[in-house]
Every structure is written in C-alpha cells, then in structure tokens.
Amino acid sequence: MDFSRIRASEKMRELLWESLEGGHWHGRGPYTKEVERLLSERLNASVWMTTSCTHALELALRLCHLADGDEVILPSYAFPSVANAVLMANGTIRYAPIEPVTGCLDVDALPGLVTERTKAVLVVHYGGQSHQIRELATFCRQNHLFLIEDAAQAFGSTVDGRALGTFGDFSAISFHGTKNVGCGEGGALVIRQPDSQQREMIESYLEKGTNRLSFERQQVSHYEWTSLGSSLVPSDLLMALLYGGLQEFDENNALRKNIYERYVRYFQENSFSGLERFSGQIESETTHNAHLFWLVWKDAFLAQKFIDLMRERNIPCYPHFYPLHLSKMGKRFRLGHEDLWYEEQIKDTLVRLPLFSSMSQSEVDMVFVALEEVREDFYG
Ligand SMILES: Cc1ncc(COP(=O)(O)O)c(C=O)c1O
C-alpha cells in the first residue's frame, strides 16, 4: 500500500498529449498562462509559476532585499527550503517555536524574538493549517516586518474565505507530486498586491536575469541581461498536467477530506493509551485542505511501536520534519528560542497516516482494519 500516490486522470493525459503535440515544451507557454490565470482568480492575487516551491521561496526572500546578517524568524519545525532561502538572500535565521495544536509558528513567542536586525517572519502552514494568521499579519505590519507564507502544503485552505498564501507580503505554494494537487515538480510565487518594481524583478529573475518577457510583449526591441537571475520557469508540459489537476482539484480534494474526517472520527471515538493528540482534534481557524493526518504519541517508543505494527499490516506511516536547529546544517545557527523541546520531542513522536485522494475504498478499509488490530495490540 502507498503512503501517497499521484495519478494522471484522463483529462491530464489529454492535456499533456495536446501540449506535446503543440510543440511548446519550454517555459511560459499557453498552459503556464492558463494555470496562472486560474490560480490568480482562485487566490485573488498575482501568481508566477516556478519550478518548485523551494525556488518560489528563494525569490520571495530576494524580494525582501535583506542586508548581510538581517534576521528572519522561522519555525525550526520546517522543511530545509525555508532556511536555505534565507541564507541565499544573505539573511540569517532566528528559530521560533511552534504551538502544538496546529504545528504552526507560535505567534505569542514573536515579541521575545524580534530584534533591531529582524526584517521578516517566515511562517509555515503545517499540514495546510494556519495559526492566528490575521494576528500574525497585524504583528508584522505594526513591526515593519515582511511576512512570508510557506504555503507549500496549503493549496485549497482558507481562513474566513480568504486563501492561505494571501495574508502575507509574499507566499510560495508547492505542486510537488506529494501535494494535494501536483505535476511532479512545480511551485508558485503569490503576491496579493505586487508593485511595478517587484513585477520587474520577478520577471527578470525567473528568466535568467533578462527582460525577455518585456521583449515578448514587444515593449523592447531586444532582450538582454538586466539583473541577477536564474532559471525558474517550469516546462509547459508540466503546466498542462497541472492545468488538468487544478480543474479537478475541488472534486478530488473532497475525497481526501472525506478520508481525513474518517480518521478524525475514528480517533475521537476510539482511545489509544499513550496517544497525546491528533490533527483535527480541536477546531482551528482554517477551513483546511486535509493535507496531513498526524498523531502525536506520548513518547518515541510508542510512536515506533505504532509505526512497526502498522507496517506489519502493510500500512506505511511516517514521522515528519527533523527540526532544523538539530540538523547538521541548522546547528550552525544559534539565534532564537532557547527551548525548542516540543520540536525535539515530535521529531520522534509525530506519525503521519497514509492520505491521498486516489486512495481506493479497499485501501481505506485496510487502514481501518489495521488500526483496529493495532489498537487491540496496544492494550494487549
Ligand atoms: C513546508 C514545505 N515547504 C517547502 C517545501 C518544498 O517544496 P518543493 O518540493 O515544491 O520545492 C515542502 C515540500 O515538501 C514543504 O513541505
């Protein structure tokens, strides 16, 4: 049984074939434009497609114009891409703790972390959830800090009808194959109200530091090297796949949400000794996309026992992030919250269950049969 699986629908196959036949295999072709239009409408923001969320984060950090040593506050319980993006933009990292119910940055810890060098806060919407995102946006505005949202896992999540990824100054979404909708590798940079300088910088950076897009719009007579840049535009073949996936997203994600809600109900109705908390246990501010379903056990022994017993029944379950401040690279950065005990604990006690929209009924049944058997074993 798979932990996560990407599936090409008929529509995606047709669009991929059309794109292949159309001959525009490189970037910024018709499907990229369609995807950007569709996402802009859905998010009510400007969108640039990128080769990954990692690259969109790197570009977002460049847009903050950090000076050497400027600090960016980010949670240690995060994917390495956020930390790399800060370092690549000349910044340094200040670690923040997360709050346990959502797994997102603890907004209450921020006043104690801001220094005169702080320029931005980078928040991760863990599992498609947010935590006090409006309060966080207000805090950043009042303290003249950029707010960057790592919305890699949050496509489809909203707070009071507004999409996650549109509360900050910049945000990045992932369309990696493990996400709720994906094209293998892909991402997007999202900005609610970009000014003309930001637009120019983004267009140039994406296109190898050139004004190629102005040239295509016949605004200049030739294109040339205009600024620092890289190559961040995805192949239009991938955007054809994503265009299909996005059109079917709401329908597919409802299936995913259904499985997520079954997990929540099951753990509400059946107690496991040693289970401390699970996702969805407490109502959050987010109408979320059911990206992850996780359990947090009392200790590492119980978490590993659960993983092993599920694996014996052919159900893969996995821990998640290795805290950045403990990682080989992340240890070099010592600024931030002194006591990240919860992050250190959940690296060994948080366990994710299989969850993807193309899970068949028999696969879902298999998981619940295994859970029942494991529950007996836990008490046995
Ligand atoms: C929270 C978070 N941020 C960033 C990324 C990086 O996304 P991508 O693979 O699209 O670069 C991931 C990928 O899993 C992620 O989970």
The ligand as an ORCA input file, in Angstrom:
! r2SCAN-3c Opt
* xyz 0 1
  C       6.526     23.012      4.223
  C       7.271     22.806      2.949
  N       7.950     23.833      2.409
  C       8.618     23.707      1.256
  C       8.625     22.517      0.560
  C       9.389     22.408     -0.738
  O       8.512     22.237     -1.830
  P       9.069     21.864     -3.275
  O       9.361     20.413     -3.272
  O       7.954     22.222     -4.228
  O      10.271     22.690     -3.518
  C       7.940     21.416      1.073
  C       7.964     20.132      0.366
  O       7.515     19.121      0.792
  C       7.232     21.564      2.294
  O       6.539     20.559      2.828
*
